[in-house]
């Protein structure tokens, strides 16, 4: 029983390492070749756990091989568009100028139900609102609406303002996130002044966000936070 536990832990850590090496986070973000590698890795990992007579390295070696092969193929794909198209495919435009291309949909076996489901996920229920739509290599559908149905931008409403990055989480459960703090161009001393102003200490802060303008939102462990400057 102990051996099974140790094998499971080792393979779990190895799979996490392999996924990090491949640089992917969600199944929906995987290209076809990457999805194939992920499925193979998951199947191979179960073999040494189910069959105790199989050496552990029999599972470790092919998992590392597949992960490294995926990294190499990704690197080659960056260098060669032809190889990238071969392994990952190309985006397919299925709606252009508001007209559905039925032939393209047939080529990729994309049904009208698939199209409507994708539009519904974008909060679009009337297909006549769509100007342009493309099926990405991951299978996701990107949609561009016709002008009357687009959400107006600030420039459409003649609203001006500065371009600044969104607030960063600079304190997480009493711990300062130095990378985020650096992006806001603020220092630890600046944080200490805010904490002193709020009459609290670092260990008492559950969450704090901050932007480069000095606007912050502070949530203590025991009370609700408010946005301040």
C-alpha atoms as one frame of an Amber mdcrd trajectory, in Angstrom:
protein
   0.000   0.000   0.000   2.872   2.359   0.830   4.482   1.629  -2.532   1.259
   2.528  -4.361   1.045   5.782  -2.414   4.649   6.718  -3.205   4.202   5.861
  -6.886   1.045   7.966  -7.092   2.751  10.953  -5.447   5.794  10.711  -7.732
   3.659  10.475 -10.878   1.414  13.306  -9.687   4.396  15.604  -9.188   5.835
  14.500 -12.524   2.604  15.292 -14.379   2.389  18.725 -12.729   5.994  19.377
 -13.783   5.252  18.190 -17.324   2.195  20.430 -17.636   4.198  23.398 -16.371
   6.933  22.537 -18.841   4.370  22.551 -21.646   3.143  25.928 -20.392  -0.593
  25.217 -20.596  -3.255  25.996 -18.022  -6.660  24.928 -19.309  -7.834  22.091
 -21.535  -9.745  24.589 -23.679  -6.481  26.365 -24.530  -4.785  23.248 -25.926
  -4.031  22.804 -29.598  -4.907  19.372 -31.116  -1.315  18.115 -30.873  -1.046
  19.318 -27.273  -4.347  17.684 -26.349  -3.079  14.402 -27.790   0.081  14.637
 -25.656  -1.994  15.428 -22.561  -4.235  12.379 -23.115  -1.219  10.127 -23.700
   0.489  11.374 -20.540  -2.630  10.771 -18.437  -2.984   7.229 -19.797   0.695
   6.363 -19.345   0.672   7.685 -15.767  -2.004   5.198 -14.720  -0.036   2.127
 -15.827   2.673   2.065 -13.097   0.013   2.676 -10.433  -2.292  -0.111 -11.613
   0.481  -2.613 -12.382   2.849  -2.932  -9.419   5.144  -5.256 -11.387   5.961
  -2.454 -13.836   9.077  -0.412 -12.966   8.290   3.209 -12.134  10.769   4.446
 -14.744   8.668   2.705 -17.390   6.103   5.449 -16.795   8.477   8.321 -16.002
  10.580   8.087 -19.171   7.726   8.239 -21.741   5.990  11.057 -19.836   9.137
  13.194 -19.859   9.762  12.236 -23.486   6.287  13.375 -24.561   6.535  16.614
 -22.578   9.927  17.445 -24.074   8.704  16.504 -27.539   5.779  18.897 -27.152
   8.136  21.706 -26.116  10.383  21.003 -29.119   7.418  20.920 -31.513   6.132
  24.203 -30.056   9.547  25.792 -30.598   9.721  24.484 -34.172   6.188  25.753
 -34.752   7.327  29.257 -33.794  10.048  29.031 -36.431   7.923  27.434 -39.159
   4.406  28.584 -40.011   3.954  25.572 -42.290   4.676  23.159 -39.437   2.415
  25.179 -37.126  -0.434  24.925 -39.631   0.191  21.187 -39.987   0.139  20.406
 -36.254  -2.297  23.037 -34.987  -4.408  23.840 -38.030  -5.560  27.295 -39.119
  -8.422  29.523 -37.997 -11.480  29.143 -40.237 -13.732  32.096 -41.070 -17.330
  30.878 -41.052 -19.104  34.265 -41.202 -17.843  37.201 -43.250 -19.739  40.402
 -44.066 -22.666  38.915 -42.168 -22.889  35.937 -44.559 -22.481  32.359 -43.304
 -20.030  30.228 -45.283 -21.772  26.844 -45.256 -18.966  25.169 -47.187 -16.382
  26.154 -44.565 -18.697  24.921 -41.829 -19.064  21.586 -43.623 -15.297  21.326
 -44.070 -14.705  21.524 -40.322 -17.921  19.601 -39.481 -19.361  22.594 -37.663
 -23.151  22.389 -37.377 -25.678  25.180 -37.039 -26.260  24.006 -33.454 -22.539
  24.396 -32.752 -22.647  27.905 -34.202 -25.677  28.984 -32.178 -24.234  27.495
 -28.986 -21.021  29.464 -29.543 -23.007  32.674 -30.154 -25.106  32.094 -27.041
 -21.908  31.838 -24.991 -21.133  35.369 -26.253 -24.616  36.583 -25.205 -25.701
  36.798 -28.849 -29.068  35.224 -29.635 -29.777  36.790 -33.029 -27.383  35.666
 -35.744 -28.232  38.724 -37.828 -26.156  40.767 -35.347 -22.939  38.994 -36.381
 -20.604  40.675 -38.865 -17.675  38.259 -38.649 -16.974  34.948 -36.903 -13.941
  32.675 -36.927 -13.349  29.222 -35.472  -9.951  29.308 -33.761  -7.500  26.417
 -33.761  -8.590  25.520 -30.212 -12.208  25.164 -31.362 -13.343  28.390 -29.707
 -15.392  30.820 -31.795 -14.463  34.511 -31.906 -17.288  36.864 -32.894 -17.322
  40.444 -34.170 -20.740  42.094 -34.099 -22.217  44.537 -36.583 -21.721  48.180
 -35.709 -25.210  48.936 -34.286 -24.913  46.075 -31.799 -21.408  46.701 -30.457
 -20.906  48.032 -26.971 -19.864  51.694 -27.309 -16.280  52.487 -26.338 -15.143
  55.581 -24.443 -14.045  57.255 -27.657 -17.537  56.755 -29.099 -18.909  58.634
 -26.117 -16.155  61.286 -26.190 -14.889  60.171 -22.779 -11.201  60.862 -22.293
  -8.798  59.556 -19.693  -5.352  58.151 -19.066  -4.269  54.641 -19.897  -3.135
  52.890 -16.726  -2.826  49.232 -15.817  -5.565  47.699 -13.643  -5.052  47.363
  -9.885  -2.670  44.658  -8.725  -3.061  42.380  -5.706  -0.166  43.629  -3.571
  -1.106  41.935  -0.283  -2.557  38.435  -0.157  -3.495  37.065   3.273  -0.856
  39.083   5.102   1.877  38.510   2.498   3.284  41.226   0.228   3.445  40.311
  -3.475   6.661  42.032  -4.509   6.259  41.449  -8.271   2.825  43.094  -8.274
   4.074  45.933  -6.073   6.920  46.573  -8.496   4.479  46.820 -11.420   2.583
  49.566  -9.611   5.889  51.430  -9.195   5.320  51.633  -5.451   7.568  50.552
  -2.566   7.107  48.629   0.650   7.513  51.927   2.480   4.508  53.234   0.529
   2.485  50.226   1.685   3.554  50.792   5.259   2.252  54.361   5.081  -1.120
  53.092   3.852  -1.291  50.482   6.603  -0.425  53.135   9.169  -3.111  55.401
   7.733  -5.633  52.549   7.990  -4.450  51.803  11.529  -3.789  48.173  10.761
  -0.846  45.785  10.363   0.236  43.539   7.510  -0.842  40.312   9.206  -4.383
  41.689   9.622  -4.864  42.351   5.887  -6.720  39.650   3.952  -6.477  41.302
   0.532  -5.259  44.614  -0.842  -5.206  45.902  -4.413  -3.283  48.953  -5.597
  -2.770  50.795  -8.890  -0.052  53.162 -10.071  -2.224  56.182  -9.220  -2.304
  55.172  -5.578  -5.928  54.020  -5.562  -6.300  51.018  -3.310  -8.843  48.650
  -1.853  -8.060  47.068   1.506  -9.929  44.160   3.046  -9.094  43.180   6.601
  -9.550  39.668   7.915 -12.518  40.753  10.015 -14.293  43.524   8.064 -15.363
  44.496   4.582 -12.967  46.492   2.441 -13.500  49.833   0.718 -11.859  51.500
  -2.228  -9.790  54.488  -1.186  -7.068  56.803  -2.382
